[in-house]
Every structure is written in structure tokens, then in C-alpha cells.
Amino acid sequence: QPSSPHSKVDIASRIPPYQKLIKRLHEVRRVLGPGRHLTLAEKILYSHLDNPEESLLTNTQNGANIRGTANLKLKPDRVAMQDASAQMALLQFMSCGLPTTAVPASIHCDHMIVGEKGADMDLPSSIAGNKEVFDFLESAAKKYGIEFWPPGAGIIHQTVLENYSAPGLMMLGTDSHTPNAGGLGAIAIGVGGADAVDALVDAPWELKAPKILGVKLEGELSGWASPKDVILSLAGKLTVRGGTGFVIEYFGPGVDTLSCTGMATICNMGAEVGATTSLFPFSSQHIPYLEATHRGPIAKAAAAIASAPTAQNLLSADPEAKYDEVITINLSTLEPHINGPFTPDLSTPLSKFSSVVEENNWPKTFGAGLIGSCTNSSYQDMTRAEDLVKQASAAGLTPKASFFITPGSEQIRATLDRDNTLSTFSSAGGTVLANACGPCIGQWKRTDGVTKGEPNAIFTSYNRNFRGRNDGNPATMNFLASPELVTALAYAGSTTFNPLTDTIPTPSGTPFRFSPPKGSDLPSAGFASGKPELQPTPGVPDSSIEVQIDPSSTRLARLDPFPPFPPTELTNLRVLVKVKGQCTTDTISAAGPWLKYKGHLPNIAENTLISATNAATGGVGTATDLDGTSLGIPALAKRWRDHGREWLVVAEHNYGEGSAREHAALQPRFLGGRVVLAKSFARIHETNLKKQGVVPLTFVREDDYDLLDACDEVSTVGLLEVLRSGGKGEVALVVRKRDGSEVGIKTRHTLSADQCGFVLAGSALNLLARRGKE
Ligand code: F3S
């Protein structure tokens, strides 16, 4: 193997604990009894259970009904965090007072780097603009023994694939596209910071046992069809909600025909259909990839397990395993697809795209083609795109649209640089951006004169295409396609161009037609390591390091522990606002410009419920005080908190739907919220509230919502007993109206014994910190 900084890495520490997992798998089979056949996802998940018997047999009719029902308490092997979400995760971890993380972890600085003029110019300015955040992350990483990948080192998912993912591993990542690691046979799940902290402090992480969607791959890709087209066409079939509650597990004879990085692309975009995660079984293609990325011992260990008899084989499904649903895709007949605009499930086969453009009156020209990112910047992707660029250059063509290339990591950038792929792109007029998210997360400073609100089109090989996602312009129509297709289209500059059938006129007058792209899965000379300054810090804790937080910072603030539950019922909580209609985590904690305050709870709390509709007034983001003054909701919450008055929010159905955003639970708690009373909750947010010590209650009679008004005073009856008994009993509310009359309201709660402990301690972290000191 080439000598590199990798030779200093202790690869043995990155091999999943196979013997322990296989032992646990045996225990799982014993608990479930004979005749039970498991899918791959079930094997990996269940072999990470803290207590298989408890998780698999409670409320599941003795194990008969696990999927969609059982509450799995899992112990992941590893955690990865990106720079934006790592801030609150680390602040919470720090408040537990532990000297190091319980499992290996890594931090990746990728989200806060702008794409504009090219890596050399963009990286230094982005580092300067976010210095205090990067310094904080680096100092905390060094103190607690977390590997720190500095800005420019790469995008979290590419770096994880190249370094940490392994067949049979279970990991959590604080980013939705964490499932990218499933391309290498891992169960990798995207979570919020508070969930990551569970794993970091060795508390079991809870997941409703997912259902399993099997995707059977047959045949083999050829010509223009690429792994990206597998997921683009699947997204069209499943739609953006079709994977919710499912793990997507790939199987079938087509699996071994895909490159490892191609499998990662497919898993990455499983997030676009709402799947919990996606994964592939151990494949012969994993071995060369692991070896090329300096992890030969992992390839060897995994290959040995994969060839073991079924009972011990952790790395593929039992042959008789049953999926909840099966979709078959024939790779041999798969056509390239283009998805969008504005949603990843609007999927059109390439051959129909030009007529769809006509029908919808979409723009016929487009301004920019962007390839790479965490989804599609593998050696295979880039060399196939390079092949097309060489063909076009030889014909005397240059791209008609601006052409941007984002390498996913320093390793891939340095390798492409050494092999002259990047110089081919640059000589053709392409701009190579930093190894970071850049335009994929909206950090794109467009300089082509398109103004906000001006309709236009772009093509990317990224994964998301919600309105405004790339350039902040809601009128930009963003189409998703393979890097090969984006590259070819960039030469035509036309949205109706089909490289399989159409030609481009050359300067000499002869029409030019692309040949199907050719590339290499892996570099023949091995991967280059890249710049030494972009290697990670070692994951060794150093207690002498001071975590750097400037007390005058507006972006970072240490978290103070929330006070514990009083030794009494909650009395005279005041109704801050009765929310009407939908109330998502975005309604409770808005994103956009607020994201820069993710590490500063007091500052980000200024966005609390600012887009909630007030049921009494119809106003948005406003609430009324006792004296009739109308204030912003955060302002009134702070006024009451500062006068020692705690409060509750009343809401309708599915309160907290949307994402796992922990700020939506932290902020109300910080501002003095103790209870949320709703018609129903989104499950993840309901759990998040309990973790922060806020009690979620639902109405027994939904119509009782109408009995409550702003500024009513509410006291609990029975809550203290419920908490002290570990969740047994009912909670009622006594509501004192402004005219002095009283009404009683019956409620339901879903507090488990563990969660009662969180609420009594003030938060889950308080409880963990207390246990750490015991
Ligand atoms: Fe997310 Fe960055 Fe990929 S924004 S989608 S991790 S490139």
C-alpha cells in the first residue's frame, strides 16, 4: 500500500467489533426462536441492541410483530458530525462533564464554506468568516478525543466512506445524508445533535423498528446509465414520503455489478424518499475499495464473515428473509433520468425530458452545471465526466453553461489532481470549488448576473433540489442528474439536449455527438493523500485543552443546565399562545439566516414560533400579554420567564413534524416553556421535548382545544405522581380562565420510565451528568 498519513492511523480501531456483534446476533436468534429469518438491516440493527430481549419482546406479541412496533434501544459504534450541527451536539455533550466520548467520533467542517471563485480564494475567506466556530469545534474535539477534519478536508459523507464506514458497522451522523455510508454495508442514520449525544455518552439511542423495503437489482448498467439513475428513478416511484419508516435494503444479482461508490450514491439519496437509511450487502466490490482506501484489514475481516454459514453471516440477509415490500429494478434497461425542478421525486426519463420541458414551458437554456458534492464525486464519477470533457475539447467545444466541480474530499481532489482530471476540467473552463458543501447547501455566490426572483435553470449532480436550495433564488429551477449527464448538458447549454441522440455544432461546422462516457472505478496508482494540513487530528483526549468560547460571542454560548422538576405539581403555567394549524419544527425554530446561531441558544431562541399562527388573532408570530399588548412570541416568553412565570403552548395536530431539529425543543425550554398540549405530536419531536424536560400532553377529547385561550392559567393534577412512578397514571389539567372560572381537561401522556427520569432531572443531559458523577 502507498505510504501516507494513513499508515499512522490505527486501522484495527476502525474494524467493527465483529465478534461481539456475531455473539449478539446469536442472542437475537435465541430470543426470536427458530424459523425466524432476518434481513441484512435487521441483523445489523438488532446486533447493536443494548438488551435484545427487552427491545424485541416488549409490546410485539412476543416478537411476532417487531417491524413498525418495537422500540429498539441501540448502541451505535460511531458518531460523525458536520460543523453546523456539531455545535449544539458538543455544547450538550460538554454539559455532561465527561472526559471523553464513549464511542469514536469525528467532526467535519464542510457546511460553512462558500463556493464562488474556486477553492484557493473561497476557502481562506470562509475560514476567516467562521473562525470562532471552527476554533471552538477544534478545541472541543481535541479535548474530548474526537477526530477533527479541518475546513477544506472534505464533505462529511465522502470522508466517512473513505475512512470510517465498514460492512456491519452502525453509526449515527448529524446530517440527513449520513446513509451514504450504507454503500459500504453499514447502517448509518441521520439524527439531530441530542441523539448523537446519546451515543457519545453511552446512553441507548432509541429507534422505532423500521419496516424493510427490499430493492432487487437485476442486470448491469451500461452506456449513459449510472448509479445515480437507480435512485433518481426509484425516487420517482416512491415519492418524497414513500420511504418513511422504512430501511431500503438492496439485494439481487445486480449488486455486484455496481462500484462501491456507486452504491454510496444510491444510499445517499435514500434520504430524498424519507427512508430511515439505505444499505447494500457485502459485495465483491467492497474489497478493492477498502484496500484502495488503506483498509485492507477491514476487507479481510469482512470477507471472512461474509463467507461464514448463514447463522453467523452478519453481512447479508438470510436467504429466506421477507421484506415488507419489494421493488425490482433492471439495471440493463435503466434509462438516465432527470429529476425536478423543486422536488427530487419529479422524475423524467431522459428520452422524454425535452417534451416535458416544452409542455411545462420550462426554460430552454440553462446557466450552470454543477457536479460533485457528497453525492457524486467519486473517482468513477469524475473520470466519466472527464472523458466527456476530453471528447468535447477534442472537437473544439467549450461548455455553454458555467461548469463547477466540487470534489468530496481532499483525498479525491489530490488524486484527481495527480491524474490530471482537474486540469482537464479547468482547461475546459470549469471552476474547481473547495472540498466542501458550497452550492449544495446554499453557500453559492452566483456571479453570472441572475437576480433573485428571475426564473432560470441549473443542473446539478447533488441530492436535494428544494426551492432556493443552491443559490437562495426561489425561481431557480434546479434539476438533478448524473454527473455525466450534467457535464454533457453543460456543453449544449440547452435543457432539451439529449446526448444519446443529439449533436452539437462544432467551430468547424461538423456536428459532434458524445460517445457514452468511460471511466475507472478506482485510480490505478492508488489514492493520493493530499495536503498534510488537511489530515484529521488524532482522536486522543487531552484534558488540558481549554474549549474556546469567547464570552462575547454572538454565535456560541455554553449551555447552563435546566432546573430540575419542582417537588410539586406544575402550577399556574400561563398559555403563551394557542397555535392554529400546522406547526412544524421549522415553525418552532426557523432555519435560513438563523442557522448561524445554532451554537448560541439565547440568540437562536429569538426565532421561537415566529411563524406560528395565533388561533385567537390570526397573527403570525405574535402573542398577547395580560394587559392586551401584542408582542413577538419570543419577547412575551422572555418577559414571563424573567418574571418567574412558566408557560405552555397549546397546538393542533402533528406538532413538531418535519425534522429532528433539537432546537425546536431546547428553545421553548430555555424561554420558560414546561408543557406542550397538542391534539397530536410528531413522534421524534415528542421525544425531543421530553429529553429537554418539557412535558408533551395530548387531549383525550380533541374538542377541549376550544376551551383554552391565551393567558389562561393551567395547573397539572397527577403529573408528579406519573413522573415518580415511572410513567404510571393519568395527568389532568385545571384551567383557570381570565374571569376566574375553572375547567378540567383530561390528557394523555407517553412518558416512559426513562423519560420520567429526564423530566424529573430537568433534562436527559442533567440525568446523564448526574449518573456520570455517581
Ligand atoms: Fe449535505 Fe453537504 Fe452533501 S450539504 S447534501 S452534506 S454536500
Boltz pocket constraint, residues with backbone or C-beta under 6 A from the ligand:
constraints:
  - pocket:
      binder: B
      contacts: [[A, 110], [A, 111], [A, 155], [A, 156], [A, 157], [A, 175], [A, 177], [A, 373], [A, 374], [A, 375], [A, 436], [A, 437], [A, 440], [A, 441], [A, 463], [A, 464]]
      max_distance: 6.0
